[in-house]
Amino acid sequence: MTDLKIQRRSLLQSISLLAAGGVTLLRTGNLQAAVEQATQSVNDWPDMEYRTLGNTGFKGSRLVFGCGAALSRGQANKLLEPAFEAGINVFDVGYRGYYRDAEKNLAPFAKKRRDKIYLISKAPAGDIKAGQSINVAQARQAANVWKKFMEKSLRELDVEHVDAYYLMAVNNPAVIRSEEIHKVFSDAKDAGKMSHLGISSHENAEACLLAAAETGWYSLAQIAITPQGWYDWSAKNTLAGSRDMVGLRSILDTARDAGIGLIGMKAGRHLAGRKFSGWGSPDAFDEYYPEKVMQAKLNAFQRSYAYVLANGLDAVNADMQHWQYLRENLIAATSAQKLFG
């Protein structure tokens, strides 16, 4: 009877594995990816590459696990350990007001791997618009809003300390230069609540990045950028009139010289588009790639990630909710220098 139970259990496990791998095989036609999906193994994946992230001194993986959308409802909880095993050691999340349960869902993994990973969260400093002038009272209010979100993030993550906390979706250089914001950071750092200050920006990013560099207060910047140039959050496309990434290199170098580690986001976002507005433009960036890149076994998203990593960024943040995308993004992150170097 025991042998029959064992055989039955093994049969059920095999059927389950075949089902998981079969979905990937039907979707992609990639047998290797299907086998890896079925076995959930990162063996034989490329070795992760690392860069020191600004003045943090931390050698971070060139691929950042974007936990916000991926963990908002627990969709990708099971990918955290495989991502870590594959060499990803930077995990970026965000406050409950935007990302629902993401911080809470990340908490068990973050506590387990706390001494091996770089943990980032973020929240906005109120609702100050781009171009809006702010007085001291408004700056103080914005700083207090950000402080309350930061303290709530610590509770959600069930930790006493994060490695970095960002001003999320910041688009106003006046906020970045705010002494009140910097004081909240300094006080939190002295209290052991965070080590480094950063920004994330997908609107007015160039001005915000230069403002951050000017202050000397910031260690990290997560910026929305594509091979074609700055990403426009409102248009869901490359910013009209933007220089391409090569043309923006002097801006990126200015930030790096100020000790800011550069992490990209939205590098391939408008390649896919949205169902209600069309299927995107998968060939939008092809003009920037040499022939050997176009001949490489990479899809449009992988090419865009590899390109931005080879042209000024230290890492790229990716939203990975499926095993296939984790694998594809890791391959892209480890192909950058080989293809464009």
Buried (B, 14 or more C-beta within 10 A) or exposed (E): EEEEEEEEEEEEEEEEBEEBBEBBBEEBEBEEBBBBBBEBEBEEBBEBBBBEBBBBEBEBBBBBBBBBBBBBEEBBBEBBBBBBEBBBBBBBBBBBEBBBBBBBBBBEBBEEBEEEBBBBBBBBBBEBEBEEEBEEEBBBBBBBBBBEBBEBBBEBBEBEBBBBBBBBBBBBBBBBBBBBBBEBBEEBBEEEBBBBBBBBBBBBBBBBBBBBBBBEBBBBBBBBBBBBBBBBBEEBBBBEEBBBBEEBEEBBEBBBEBBBBBBBBBBBBBBEBEEEEEEBBBEBBEEBBEEEBEEBEBBBBBBBBBBBBBBBBBBBBBBBBBBBBBBBBBBBBBBBEBBBE
